[in-house]
Amino acid sequence: MPITVAVDANGADLGPAEVAAGAAAAAAQGVRVLLFGPAEAVRPFAGQPLIDVVDAPVSIAKAADPARAVRSAPQASIVQAAIAVAEGRADALVSG
């Protein structure tokens, strides 16, 4: 069974599509990817083998107080990706 990585596509300097392209490269090497980000940006990667897209358009600003941000934005992509790891749906988390 392949390793599963939760990937937070929000917050990257080059945007979610660039992170999604990297996730696709990992999937091509046999890594299963749960891709969290805005559906419109990562949709081109939906349906590819080993990639499951989860619409999570909310992002937490880098300057935000982390604990407060997580509590106030449970729908944020990084929070949803962390929950996937905590629930055992993913083995690791990578954030762009």
C-alpha positions in Angstrom: 0.0 0.0 0.0 1.5 3.4 -1.0 2.2 6.1 1.6 -0.5 8.8 1.7 0.5 12.4 2.0 -1.9 15.3 2.8 -0.8 18.3 0.8 -1.9 21.8 1.7 -1.8 23.7 -1.6 -2.7 27.1 -0.1 -0.1 29.6 1.0 2.7 28.9 -1.5 4.5 31.8 -3.1 3.7 30.5 -6.6 0.1 29.6 -5.8 -1.8 26.4 -5.3 -1.5 25.2 -8.9 2.3 25.0 -8.5 2.0 22.9 -5.3 -0.6 20.7 -7.1 1.9 20.1 -9.9 4.4 18.9 -7.4 1.8 16.7 -5.8 1.1 15.2 -9.3 4.9 14.5 -9.7 4.8 12.6 -6.4 1.7 10.7 -7.4 3.5 9.7 -10.6 6.2 8.1 -8.4 3.5 6.1 -6.5 2.7 8.4 -3.6 -1.0 8.7 -2.9 -1.9 12.4 -2.4 -4.8 14.1 -0.6 -4.7 17.6 -2.1 -6.3 20.3 0.0 -6.8 23.6 -1.7 -9.2 25.8 -3.7 -11.0 23.5 -6.2 -10.7 25.9 -9.1 -6.9 26.0 -8.8 -6.3 22.3 -8.3 -9.2 20.9 -10.4 -6.9 20.1 -13.4 -5.3 17.4 -11.1 -8.6 15.8 -10.0 -9.1 12.4 -11.5 -5.4 11.6 -11.9 -4.3 8.3 -10.4 -3.5 8.5 -6.7 -4.7 12.1 -6.3 -7.9 13.0 -4.3 -8.8 16.7 -4.4 -10.4 18.2 -1.3 -12.0 21.6 -1.8 -10.5 23.8 0.9 -10.3 27.3 -0.3 -9.7 29.0 3.1 -6.1 29.9 3.8 -4.4 31.0 7.1 -2.1 34.0 6.8 1.5 33.4 7.7 1.5 36.3 10.2 -1.6 35.0 12.0 -1.4 33.7 15.6 -1.4 30.0 14.9 -3.6 28.7 17.7 -6.2 31.5 17.2 -6.1 31.0 13.4 -6.8 27.2 13.7 -9.6 27.7 16.2 -11.2 30.4 14.0 -10.8 28.7 10.7 -11.4 24.9 11.0 -12.2 24.8 7.3 -8.7 26.1 6.4 -6.7 23.8 4.1 -3.8 23.3 6.6 -6.3 22.4 9.3 -8.2 20.0 7.1 -4.8 18.4 6.1 -3.8 18.0 9.7 -7.1 16.4 10.5 -6.5 13.9 7.7 -3.3 12.9 9.4 -4.8 12.8 12.9 -7.6 10.6 11.6 -5.2 8.2 9.8 -6.4 9.1 6.3 -2.9 10.4 5.6 0.6 9.4 6.8 2.2 12.8 6.5 1.5 16.4 5.8 3.3 18.8 3.5 2.4 22.5 3.3 3.3 24.7 0.3 
